[in-house]
Amino acid sequence: MTPLRSRPGQSPAASDAAALGGAVRRARKAYGLTQSQLAGLAGTGLRFISELERGKPNVALDKVLAVLAVLGLRLQAVEAES
């Protein structure tokens, strides 16, 4: 198993969280939703959506999955290449 790579000065988890947050933001905007509307549809709070989109690395997985479901996105775990 190879370690995750990240930008200098940024942990791998933060880098991956930022990529996930960016994907959520793009999908939300493509659907024409505000953060508040997405929060309501996903059953989360506005603060959670804001932190998720900003790439906060420690968010609740169940809430992330609820947001992704609303947006038609899915989270996939893929084994890293050696």
C-alpha positions as CSV (number, residue, x, y, z in Angstrom):
1,M,0.0,0.0,0.0
2,T,1.5,3.4,-1.0
3,P,0.9,6.5,1.0
4,L,-1.4,9.2,-0.2
5,R,0.3,12.1,-1.9
6,S,-0.7,15.7,-1.2
7,R,0.4,19.3,-1.8
8,P,3.3,20.5,0.2
9,G,2.2,21.6,3.7
10,Q,-1.2,19.9,3.4
11,S,-2.1,16.5,4.8
12,P,-3.4,13.8,2.4
13,A,-6.8,13.8,4.2
14,A,-7.1,17.6,3.8
15,S,-6.3,17.3,0.1
16,D,-8.9,14.6,-0.5
17,A,-11.5,16.5,1.6
18,A,-10.9,19.5,-0.6
19,A,-11.4,17.5,-3.8
20,L,-14.7,16.0,-2.4
21,G,-15.8,19.5,-1.3
22,G,-15.1,20.9,-4.8
23,A,-17.1,18.1,-6.4
24,V,-20.1,18.8,-4.1
25,R,-19.9,22.5,-4.8
26,R,-19.9,21.9,-8.6
27,A,-22.8,19.5,-8.5
28,R,-24.8,21.8,-6.2
29,K,-24.3,24.7,-8.5
30,A,-25.1,22.6,-11.6
31,Y,-28.5,21.8,-10.0
32,G,-29.0,25.5,-9.2
33,L,-29.2,24.8,-5.5
34,T,-28.2,27.1,-2.7
35,Q,-26.2,25.7,0.2
36,S,-29.3,26.2,2.3
37,Q,-31.5,24.3,-0.1
38,L,-29.1,21.4,-0.3
39,A,-28.9,21.3,3.5
40,G,-32.7,21.0,3.7
41,L,-32.8,18.3,1.1
42,A,-30.0,16.3,2.7
43,G,-31.3,16.7,6.3
44,T,-28.1,18.5,7.4
45,G,-27.4,22.0,8.6
46,L,-26.1,24.9,6.4
47,R,-22.9,25.0,8.4
48,F,-22.2,21.3,7.5
49,I,-22.6,22.0,3.8
50,S,-20.4,25.1,4.0
51,E,-17.7,23.1,5.9
52,L,-18.0,20.2,3.5
53,E,-17.6,22.4,0.4
54,R,-14.6,24.1,2.0
55,G,-12.9,20.7,2.5
56,K,-13.0,20.3,6.2
57,P,-11.3,17.0,6.7
58,N,-13.4,15.7,9.7
59,V,-17.0,15.6,8.7
60,A,-19.6,12.9,9.5
61,L,-19.7,10.2,6.9
62,D,-23.4,9.6,7.2
63,K,-24.1,13.2,6.4
64,V,-21.6,13.3,3.5
65,L,-23.4,10.2,2.0
66,A,-26.8,12.0,2.4
67,V,-25.5,15.0,0.6
68,L,-24.0,12.9,-2.2
69,A,-27.2,11.0,-2.6
70,V,-29.2,14.2,-3.1
71,L,-26.7,15.3,-5.8
72,G,-26.6,11.9,-7.5
73,L,-22.9,11.5,-6.6
74,R,-21.3,8.5,-4.9
75,L,-18.2,7.9,-2.9
76,Q,-15.9,5.2,-4.2
77,A,-13.0,3.6,-2.4
78,V,-10.3,2.4,-4.8
79,E,-7.1,0.5,-3.9
80,A,-4.1,2.6,-4.6
81,E,-1.7,1.4,-7.2
82,S,1.7,0.2,-5.9
